[in-house]
Amino acid sequence: MSVRESVPHLTPLSRFAILVDVGYLYAAAGDLLFGVSSRRSYRVDAEGLIKALEERAITCMRGELLRVYWFDAARDRVPTIDQRVVAPLPKVKLRLGNLNKHNQQKGVDAQIREDLETLARHGAVTDAILIAGDEDMVPAVEAAQTYGVRIHLWGVEPPYGTNQAERLIWESDTVDIVHADFVKPYFDLDTSRENTEDPPVVTPAPNPTTVFGARPPKPVPSPPAAMRPQVPHVGSVAKLGPARPHMEEIGEHVAHKWILTRGRDNIRDLLPGPILPTVIDKELLIEGEKELGHSLRPYKEARDWLREGFWARVYREFEFGVGVSDKKPR
């Protein structure tokens, strides 16, 4: 018996990846659900959508999930707020192409082709789920198949006709449709962003008090003199934390800096607020602590004041009005 014959045959481990052309997925879902393809017309729970795609894939694929490749575009490749939420997700690789002044993706298809071919060439996967519609994907599909990788094409249910290239459908090993009921929970029609394009004429830009409501001070009995806290030493942090005006000023400064560095379109995506995505809120707190010079963890009110200052600057930038209570502070 030869050495080759004495070695038991080993079946390669089944492993798959999910490659998503986000531009196609969002536009096709928006067209299906709302009859519009412009991303500015709706909000997407990208994190929830990615988890749903992972769960769907696990139920119909053999082996383990390697990772999700999330191919999107951003102006000058500066990540948007939504993309910053996606980037740190487990088993998710964010890939960014460029978005030109006509809102056209550049370089995304090339990145998808490169990653698909690389995964296949190195034997990293046995199967690949491709969520895309462009015929430019065909050469990558054919190349991956020559390395033994099976390509499973997923498409969003079209309202009529088809939204995927015929040749791409032909060349894929299997084809599946993601229906409206699947994507609907993660898409919400949103007209607030469109309303911010033209500044409102009547509604004035709100200040932090009108947006967040006044906080009447809680009556606290004055402690005996012996129990009153001592004046802190120079350089130490007072027990009550930083002053409100200072924290609001820092929040406004961070907002102003982000508008300049991340772009008005990215910051506009945060509207209408005032809740920030968790990832962005952490970034705001980190920036605030850098400006302040110490941690804000012990001071909940100071963190709230930081956020109020941030939103006050954002609302002024876009002259954005929100409904507020008519109640006056006592």
VEXLORO-765808 format. One line per 10 residues: number of its first residue (from 0); their letters; for each residue x, y, z of C-alpha. Coordinates in steps of 0.25 Angstrom, whole numbers, padded with zeros to 4 digits, always signed. Layout:
N
NUM = A = X,Y,Z ~ ... .
***
This chain:
330
0 = MSVRESVPHL = +0000,+0000,+0000 ~ +0006,+0014,-0004 ~ +0007,+0025,+0006 ~ -0004,+0033,-0002 ~ -0014,+0021,+0000 ~ -0011,+0019,+0015 ~ -0015,+0034,+0018 ~ -0030,+0035,+0020 ~ -0037,+0045,+0011 ~ -0040,+0058,+0018 .
10 = TPLSRFAILV = -0053,+0066,+0014 ~ -0050,+0081,+0013 ~ -0057,+0089,+0024 ~ -0069,+0096,+0019 ~ -0068,+0110,+0021 ~ -0076,+0122,+0014 ~ -0075,+0137,+0013 ~ -0086,+0147,+0010 ~ -0082,+0158,+0001 ~ -0092,+0170,+0000 .
20 = DVGYLYAAAG = -0093,+0181,-0010 ~ -0100,+0191,+0000 ~ -0103,+0201,-0012 ~ -0111,+0190,-0019 ~ -0118,+0184,-0006 ~ -0122,+0198,-0001 ~ -0127,+0203,-0014 ~ -0135,+0190,-0018 ~ -0141,+0189,-0004 ~ -0145,+0204,-0004 .
30 = DLLFGVSSRR = -0151,+0202,-0018 ~ -0159,+0190,-0013 ~ -0164,+0196,+0000 ~ -0166,+0211,-0003 ~ -0164,+0212,-0018 ~ -0152,+0221,-0017 ~ -0137,+0217,-0018 ~ -0131,+0229,-0012 ~ -0124,+0226,+0001 ~ -0128,+0239,+0007 .
40 = SYRVDAEGLI = -0142,+0235,+0007 ~ -0141,+0224,+0017 ~ -0134,+0220,+0029 ~ -0128,+0206,+0030 ~ -0125,+0198,+0043 ~ -0112,+0193,+0037 ~ -0108,+0185,+0049 ~ -0121,+0178,+0050 ~ -0121,+0175,+0035 ~ -0107,+0169,+0035 .
50 = KALEERAITC = -0111,+0160,+0047 ~ -0124,+0155,+0039 ~ -0115,+0152,+0027 ~ -0106,+0144,+0035 ~ -0117,+0136,+0042 ~ -0123,+0134,+0028 ~ -0110,+0129,+0023 ~ -0107,+0120,+0034 ~ -0121,+0113,+0033 ~ -0119,+0109,+0018 .
60 = MRGELLRVYW = -0103,+0108,+0017 ~ -0094,+0097,+0021 ~ -0082,+0100,+0030 ~ -0078,+0112,+0037 ~ -0079,+0127,+0034 ~ -0065,+0133,+0031 ~ -0070,+0147,+0031 ~ -0079,+0157,+0024 ~ -0073,+0167,+0014 ~ -0081,+0180,+0014 .
70 = FDAARDRVPT = -0077,+0188,+0002 ~ -0082,+0202,+0002 ~ -0077,+0216,-0003 ~ -0075,+0229,+0004 ~ -0071,+0243,-0001 ~ -0055,+0243,+0000 ~ -0056,+0230,+0007 ~ -0060,+0237,+0020 ~ -0069,+0227,+0027 ~ -0083,+0232,+0029 .
80 = IDQRVVAPLP = -0090,+0231,+0043 ~ -0097,+0218,+0038 ~ -0084,+0212,+0033 ~ -0077,+0215,+0046 ~ -0088,+0207,+0053 ~ -0086,+0195,+0044 ~ -0070,+0195,+0044 ~ -0068,+0189,+0058 ~ -0079,+0178,+0057 ~ -0073,+0164,+0060 .
90 = KVKLRLGNLN = -0070,+0156,+0047 ~ -0073,+0168,+0038 ~ -0063,+0175,+0029 ~ -0066,+0189,+0024 ~ -0061,+0192,+0010 ~ -0062,+0206,+0005 ~ -0062,+0211,-0009 ~ -0063,+0226,-0013 ~ -0076,+0233,-0015 ~ -0075,+0244,-0026 .
100 = KHNQQKGVDA = -0082,+0258,-0026 ~ -0093,+0251,-0035 ~ -0095,+0241,-0023 ~ -0089,+0229,-0032 ~ -0081,+0218,-0026 ~ -0067,+0217,-0031 ~ -0058,+0205,-0028 ~ -0068,+0197,-0021 ~ -0070,+0186,-0032 ~ -0055,+0185,-0033 .
110 = QIREDLETLA = -0054,+0182,-0018 ~ -0065,+0172,-0018 ~ -0058,+0165,-0030 ~ -0044,+0165,-0023 ~ -0049,+0160,-0010 ~ -0057,+0149,-0016 ~ -0046,+0144,-0025 ~ -0036,+0145,-0013 ~ -0045,+0137,-0004 ~ -0046,+0126,-0015 .
120 = RHGAVTDAIL = -0031,+0126,-0019 ~ -0027,+0124,-0004 ~ -0037,+0113,-0001 ~ -0043,+0122,+0010 ~ -0057,+0118,+0006 ~ -0065,+0107,-0001 ~ -0077,+0115,-0003 ~ -0080,+0130,-0005 ~ -0094,+0137,-0004 ~ -0094,+0149,-0013 .
130 = IAGDEDMVPA = -0104,+0160,-0011 ~ -0102,+0168,-0024 ~ -0109,+0171,-0037 ~ -0098,+0177,-0046 ~ -0093,+0169,-0058 ~ -0079,+0174,-0055 ~ -0079,+0163,-0044 ~ -0079,+0152,-0055 ~ -0064,+0150,-0057 ~ -0062,+0149,-0042 .
140 = VEAAQTYGVR = -0072,+0139,-0041 ~ -0066,+0131,-0052 ~ -0052,+0132,-0046 ~ -0057,+0128,-0032 ~ -0064,+0116,-0038 ~ -0051,+0111,-0045 ~ -0045,+0110,-0031 ~ -0057,+0101,-0027 ~ -0065,+0111,-0020 ~ -0080,+0111,-0021 .
150 = IHLWGVEPPY = -0087,+0124,-0023 ~ -0101,+0126,-0017 ~ -0107,+0139,-0023 ~ -0117,+0146,-0014 ~ -0126,+0157,-0020 ~ -0137,+0166,-0014 ~ -0151,+0163,-0019 ~ -0153,+0173,-0030 ~ -0167,+0180,-0031 ~ -0167,+0176,-0045 .
160 = GTNQAERLIW = -0158,+0170,-0056 ~ -0144,+0168,-0050 ~ -0133,+0176,-0043 ~ -0121,+0167,-0046 ~ -0113,+0165,-0059 ~ -0118,+0153,-0066 ~ -0104,+0147,-0068 ~ -0101,+0148,-0054 ~ -0113,+0140,-0051 ~ -0108,+0130,-0061 .
170 = ESDTVDIVHA = -0094,+0128,-0056 ~ -0098,+0126,-0041 ~ -0099,+0112,-0036 ~ -0112,+0115,-0028 ~ -0121,+0127,-0028 ~ -0130,+0132,-0017 ~ -0140,+0143,-0014 ~ -0141,+0152,-0002 ~ -0155,+0156,+0000 ~ -0162,+0169,+0005 .
180 = DFVKPYFDLD = -0165,+0163,+0018 ~ -0151,+0160,+0021 ~ -0145,+0174,+0019 ~ -0157,+0182,+0023 ~ -0154,+0182,+0038 ~ -0141,+0189,+0035 ~ -0145,+0200,+0026 ~ -0153,+0213,+0031 ~ -0158,+0223,+0021 ~ -0152,+0237,+0026 .
190 = TSRENTEDPP = -0155,+0250,+0020 ~ -0148,+0258,+0031 ~ -0135,+0258,+0024 ~ -0141,+0264,+0011 ~ -0148,+0275,+0020 ~ -0134,+0279,+0025 ~ -0129,+0283,+0011 ~ -0137,+0296,+0011 ~ -0136,+0303,+0024 ~ -0150,+0306,+0030 .
200 = VVTPAPNPTT = -0155,+0320,+0030 ~ -0163,+0321,+0042 ~ -0157,+0311,+0053 ~ -0145,+0317,+0060 ~ -0133,+0308,+0063 ~ -0136,+0303,+0077 ~ -0127,+0304,+0089 ~ -0123,+0293,+0098 ~ -0134,+0297,+0108 ~ -0145,+0296,+0098 .
210 = VFGARPPKPV = -0140,+0284,+0092 ~ -0138,+0275,+0104 ~ -0147,+0282,+0114 ~ -0143,+0290,+0126 ~ -0138,+0282,+0138 ~ -0144,+0288,+0151 ~ -0134,+0286,+0162 ~ -0137,+0276,+0173 ~ -0139,+0282,+0187 ~ -0128,+0277,+0195 .
220 = PSPPAAMRPQ = -0127,+0280,+0210 ~ -0115,+0287,+0214 ~ -0105,+0278,+0222 ~ -0099,+0282,+0235 ~ -0086,+0290,+0234 ~ -0078,+0279,+0239 ~ -0083,+0270,+0228 ~ -0081,+0279,+0216 ~ -0071,+0275,+0206 ~ -0057,+0282,+0207 .
230 = VPHVGSVAKL = -0053,+0291,+0196 ~ -0045,+0282,+0186 ~ -0030,+0284,+0185 ~ -0025,+0291,+0172 ~ -0025,+0282,+0160 ~ -0035,+0272,+0166 ~ -0049,+0269,+0161 ~ -0061,+0275,+0168 ~ -0070,+0264,+0173 ~ -0082,+0270,+0166 .
240 = GPARPHMEEI = -0074,+0270,+0153 ~ -0072,+0280,+0142 ~ -0081,+0292,+0141 ~ -0092,+0291,+0131 ~ -0088,+0303,+0122 ~ -0074,+0297,+0120 ~ -0080,+0284,+0116 ~ -0089,+0290,+0106 ~ -0078,+0298,+0100 ~ -0070,+0285,+0099 .
250 = GEHVAHKWIL = -0082,+0278,+0092 ~ -0083,+0290,+0082 ~ -0068,+0290,+0079 ~ -0068,+0275,+0076 ~ -0081,+0276,+0067 ~ -0074,+0288,+0060 ~ -0061,+0280,+0058 ~ -0069,+0268,+0053 ~ -0077,+0276,+0043 ~ -0064,+0281,+0037 .
260 = TRGRDNIRDL = -0056,+0268,+0037 ~ -0067,+0258,+0034 ~ -0076,+0266,+0025 ~ -0090,+0272,+0027 ~ -0096,+0261,+0020 ~ -0091,+0251,+0030 ~ -0095,+0259,+0042 ~ -0109,+0262,+0035 ~ -0111,+0247,+0036 ~ -0112,+0248,+0051 .
270 = LPGPILPTVI = -0125,+0256,+0050 ~ -0135,+0257,+0056 ~ -0128,+0253,+0069 ~ -0127,+0254,+0080 ~ -0122,+0240,+0082 ~ -0109,+0236,+0076 ~ -0105,+0222,+0071 ~ -0097,+0215,+0082 ~ -0084,+0216,+0074 ~ -0085,+0231,+0071 .
280 = DKELLIEGEK = -0089,+0234,+0085 ~ -0076,+0227,+0090 ~ -0068,+0235,+0081 ~ -0075,+0248,+0086 ~ -0072,+0244,+0100 ~ -0057,+0241,+0097 ~ -0056,+0254,+0090 ~ -0062,+0261,+0102 ~ -0053,+0255,+0112 ~ -0041,+0259,+0103 .
290 = ELGHSLRPYK = -0045,+0273,+0103 ~ -0048,+0273,+0118 ~ -0036,+0266,+0122 ~ -0042,+0255,+0131 ~ -0053,+0244,+0131 ~ -0068,+0247,+0130 ~ -0072,+0233,+0135 ~ -0076,+0238,+0149 ~ -0084,+0250,+0144 ~ -0097,+0246,+0137 .
300 = EARDWLREGF = -0102,+0260,+0137 ~ -0089,+0265,+0131 ~ -0090,+0255,+0120 ~ -0105,+0259,+0117 ~ -0100,+0274,+0116 ~ -0089,+0270,+0106 ~ -0100,+0263,+0097 ~ -0109,+0275,+0099 ~ -0098,+0285,+0094 ~ -0095,+0275,+0083 .
310 = WARVYREFEF = -0109,+0275,+0078 ~ -0111,+0290,+0080 ~ -0099,+0293,+0070 ~ -0105,+0282,+0060 ~ -0119,+0288,+0061 ~ -0113,+0302,+0058 ~ -0105,+0297,+0046 ~ -0117,+0291,+0039 ~ -0127,+0301,+0045 ~ -0135,+0289,+0049 .
320 = GVGVSDKKPR = -0148,+0291,+0058 ~ -0154,+0280,+0066 ~ -0167,+0280,+0074 ~ -0165,+0284,+0089 ~ -0175,+0285,+0101 ~ -0181,+0298,+0104 ~ -0179,+0296,+0119 ~ -0170,+0306,+0125 ~ -0160,+0303,+0135 ~ -0164,+0305,+0149 .
***
